[in-house]
Structure formats: C-alpha cells, structure tokens
Amino acid sequence: MIGEVKPSAHVRFGQNLCRLRTTAKFTQEALAEKADLSRRYIQEMEAGHKNPTVNTVVQLKKALRCSWDDLFLHTDA
C-alpha cells in the first residue's frame, strides 16, 4: 500500500520478544531475572522504545532458549 508505514526493526524485535516471553509463560520480571536485566528494560524493548545491544540479545536468547530466527522474525520487512 502506498504510504504504509512499517514498524522499524527494533519495534518488530520487541513484538517478537513479547510473543516469545508469553509463550514461555514468563512475566517480564521473571525474564528480566533470568536474563540479568531490569524489568523496566524488558518492558521498554517490548514497547519498541529501546534498541537492545548484541550482548542483550544474546542474554535474552539464552534466557528464552529460542533461535535467532525466532527473535528476528520479520525484522527486515
């Protein structure tokens, strides 16, 4: 569609993160503890307000026991 605004990669990453977290039945607080991050940072990434570093993404991947593909699904579209 002409003029359609697509979410940025970090917004889509946040959507994927939220989906993976809820599928794993983690609260934001539980994921934050498991990934050694703050709950607020998890919340801000899921909302698309924070663009995580590679190190943060690695921590999240380990905590969620997911694939790179799961975390980055549709972030390039």
N, C-alpha and C positions, 0 to 999 in steps of 0.2 A: 504494500500500500504506500502511496506517495505521502511523504511527510510523517510516516510512522516513526516514532521514537522508540528505539530498542534499549533495554536496560544495559548498563555498562557491565563489563566482565566482573567487577567486584560485587555488583548487585546480584548478578546471577550466581556467583560463588556463595553469597550469603543465603540465597534461596536454597541452594543445594545443601549447604551446611545445616540449615534448619530442618530440611527434609530428612537428612541422614541422622541428625540428632534425635528427632522424634521417632523415626523408625527404630532406632536403637533403644528407645524408651529412656533416654537421658533427659533430665531437666537441664536448663542452661547452667545451673550451679554444679550439677554432677559432671557435666562435660568439662566445665572450667577446672574443676578439681583434678579430673583425670588427665587433662592436657596441660596442667600447671599454668593456667591463665585466669584472668578475672572473669566473673560472671558478666560484668558490665562490658568487657571487651567482646565476649561471645555475642551478647545482645546487639552491640553496635555493628559487628560483622554481619550478623543475620539481617539486620535492617539495611545493610548496604552503605553504612556510614563510615566504615573502616576498611581499608585495603590492607590485608594481612601480609606480613613478610613471608619469605620462603620458609624460614625456621618455624614460624607459627603454623603454617600449613602442614609441615611435617609433624608437628606435635598433634594437630587435630587429626591427621590421617592415622597416626598410631593410636590415638585415644578411641577413634571410631572404628578402627580396624576395617577401613574401606580402601578402595582403589583410588588411584589418581583420577581415573575416568569418572568415578562417582562424584568426586569433589569438583571436577571441572566440566561436568556435563553442560553443554550449550553455552559455555562462557565465551566462545569465539563467534557466535552467531550474531 
